[in-house]
Amino acid sequence: MTDRIREKLASLRADADNALTRAEEAESKNKKLEQTLLEKEQEITSLTHRLNIIETELEKAEAQVTELKASSADGEHTKTTSEGLLRKVQLLEDELDAAEKNVKETVEKLRQVDVKAEHFERQVARAEQERDAWEKKYEDAVEKYKKSQQELEELEKSMGDL
């Protein structure tokens, strides 16, 4: 009977250790995801800043194109400069489109990381609840074991008195 109690206690200890290990792993994953989330937020900030700079450059280039068109007379030099600026405007627009696409993709990835982080936080909470339940079962089993041990000692004592 004592062996069964010891086996049960050993099993409960192993289960509690496993639950604690799972909780620690889930917490580790959660920290990694939070770090990834922070990196993605920084990347979004950087891309947003870059996008603003590109938009400013685009506006300047468009203003220059407008000025050159308005002030230009017939001349090869003006035509060449205007074409160069138009190419630059086109390149800036292409770069702006690419940056906007990159921002959208990064925002989507960030949303997915957020979802994963919430999922792992729920897993950590469940693992902690399991751990708490196993600890409670362990404490109850230890208490029952001590009570059984005490009853056994009393029984041995009363049998010894007979």
C-alpha positions as CSV (number, residue, x, y, z in Angstrom):
1,M,0.0,0.0,0.0
2,T,2.9,2.4,0.8
3,D,4.6,1.5,-2.4
4,R,1.4,2.4,-4.4
5,I,1.3,5.8,-2.6
6,R,5.0,6.3,-3.4
7,E,4.4,5.4,-7.0
8,K,1.5,7.8,-7.2
9,L,3.6,10.6,-5.6
10,A,6.4,9.9,-8.1
11,S,3.9,10.0,-10.9
12,L,2.4,13.3,-9.6
13,R,5.8,14.8,-9.3
14,A,6.7,13.8,-12.9
15,D,3.4,15.2,-14.2
16,A,4.0,18.5,-12.3
17,D,7.6,18.7,-13.6
18,N,6.3,18.0,-17.2
19,A,3.6,20.7,-16.8
20,L,6.3,23.2,-15.5
21,T,8.6,22.3,-18.4
22,R,5.7,22.9,-20.9
23,A,4.9,26.2,-19.2
24,E,8.5,27.3,-19.4
25,E,8.7,26.4,-23.1
26,A,5.5,28.3,-23.9
27,E,6.8,31.3,-22.0
28,S,10.0,31.1,-24.1
29,K,8.1,30.9,-27.3
30,N,6.0,33.8,-26.2
31,K,9.1,35.9,-25.5
32,K,10.5,35.1,-28.9
33,L,7.2,36.1,-30.6
34,E,7.1,39.3,-28.6
35,Q,10.7,40.0,-29.8
36,T,9.7,39.3,-33.4
37,L,6.6,41.6,-33.0
38,L,8.9,44.4,-31.7
39,E,11.2,43.9,-34.7
40,K,8.3,44.0,-37.1
41,E,7.0,47.2,-35.5
42,Q,10.4,48.7,-35.8
43,E,10.5,47.6,-39.5
44,I,7.1,49.2,-40.1
45,T,8.3,52.4,-38.5
46,S,11.4,52.4,-40.6
47,L,9.5,51.7,-43.8
48,T,6.9,54.4,-43.0
49,H,9.7,56.9,-42.5
50,R,11.3,55.8,-45.8
51,L,7.9,56.0,-47.5
52,N,7.5,59.6,-46.2
53,I,10.9,60.5,-47.5
54,I,10.2,59.0,-50.9
55,E,6.8,60.8,-51.1
56,T,8.6,64.1,-50.3
57,E,11.2,63.4,-53.0
58,L,8.4,62.5,-55.4
59,E,6.6,65.7,-54.6
60,K,9.8,67.7,-55.2
61,A,10.5,65.9,-58.4
62,E,6.9,66.5,-59.6
63,A,7.3,70.2,-58.7
64,Q,10.5,70.4,-60.7
65,V,8.8,68.7,-63.6
66,T,6.0,71.2,-63.4
67,E,8.4,74.1,-63.2
68,L,10.5,72.8,-66.1
69,K,7.4,72.3,-68.2
70,A,6.1,75.8,-67.4
71,S,9.5,77.6,-67.8
72,S,10.9,75.6,-70.7
73,A,11.1,77.0,-74.1
74,D,11.9,74.9,-77.1
75,G,15.3,73.4,-76.5
76,E,17.0,70.2,-76.4
77,H,18.5,70.8,-73.0
78,T,15.1,71.4,-71.4
79,K,13.7,68.3,-73.2
80,T,16.5,66.1,-71.9
81,T,16.2,67.5,-68.3
82,S,12.5,67.0,-68.4
83,E,12.8,63.4,-69.6
84,G,15.4,62.7,-66.9
85,L,13.1,64.1,-64.3
86,L,10.1,62.1,-65.7
87,R,12.2,59.0,-65.5
88,K,13.2,59.9,-61.9
89,V,9.5,60.5,-61.1
90,Q,8.6,57.1,-62.6
91,L,11.4,55.4,-60.6
92,L,10.3,57.1,-57.4
93,E,6.7,56.1,-58.1
94,D,7.8,52.5,-58.6
95,E,9.9,52.6,-55.4
96,L,6.9,54.1,-53.6
97,D,4.7,51.3,-54.9
98,A,7.2,48.7,-53.7
99,A,7.5,50.4,-50.3
100,E,3.7,50.4,-49.9
101,K,3.5,46.8,-50.8
102,N,6.3,46.0,-48.4
103,V,4.5,47.9,-45.6
104,K,1.2,46.0,-46.3
105,E,3.1,42.6,-46.2
106,T,4.8,43.6,-43.0
107,V,1.5,44.7,-41.4
108,E,0.0,41.4,-42.4
109,K,3.0,39.5,-40.9
110,L,2.7,41.6,-37.8
111,R,-1.0,40.7,-37.5
112,Q,-0.1,37.0,-37.8
113,V,2.6,37.3,-35.2
114,D,0.0,39.0,-32.9
115,V,-2.4,36.1,-33.4
116,K,0.4,33.6,-32.6
117,A,1.4,35.6,-29.6
118,E,-2.1,35.6,-28.2
119,H,-2.4,31.8,-28.9
120,F,0.8,31.1,-27.0
121,E,-0.2,33.4,-24.2
122,R,-3.4,31.3,-23.9
123,Q,-1.3,28.1,-24.0
124,V,0.9,29.5,-21.2
125,A,-2.1,30.3,-19.1
126,R,-3.5,26.8,-19.6
127,A,-0.2,25.2,-18.8
128,E,0.1,27.3,-15.6
129,Q,-3.5,26.3,-14.7
130,E,-2.5,22.6,-15.2
131,R,0.6,23.1,-13.2
132,D,-1.4,24.7,-10.4
133,A,-3.9,21.8,-10.5
134,W,-1.1,19.2,-10.4
135,E,0.6,21.0,-7.5
136,K,-2.7,21.0,-5.6
137,K,-3.1,17.3,-6.4
138,Y,0.4,16.7,-5.2
139,E,-0.2,18.6,-2.0
140,D,-3.4,16.7,-1.4
141,A,-1.6,13.4,-2.0
142,V,1.2,14.3,0.4
143,E,-1.4,15.2,3.0
144,K,-3.2,11.9,2.5
145,Y,0.1,10.1,2.6
146,K,1.0,11.7,5.9
147,K,-2.4,11.0,7.3
148,S,-2.2,7.3,6.2
149,Q,1.3,7.1,7.7
150,Q,0.0,8.5,11.0
151,E,-2.9,6.0,10.9
152,L,-0.5,3.2,10.2
153,E,1.7,4.2,13.1
154,E,-1.3,4.3,15.4
155,L,-2.5,0.9,14.2
156,E,1.0,-0.5,14.7
157,K,1.1,1.0,18.2
158,S,-2.4,-0.4,19.1
159,M,-1.5,-3.8,17.7
160,G,1.8,-3.7,19.7
161,D,-0.2,-2.9,22.8
162,L,-2.3,-6.1,22.2
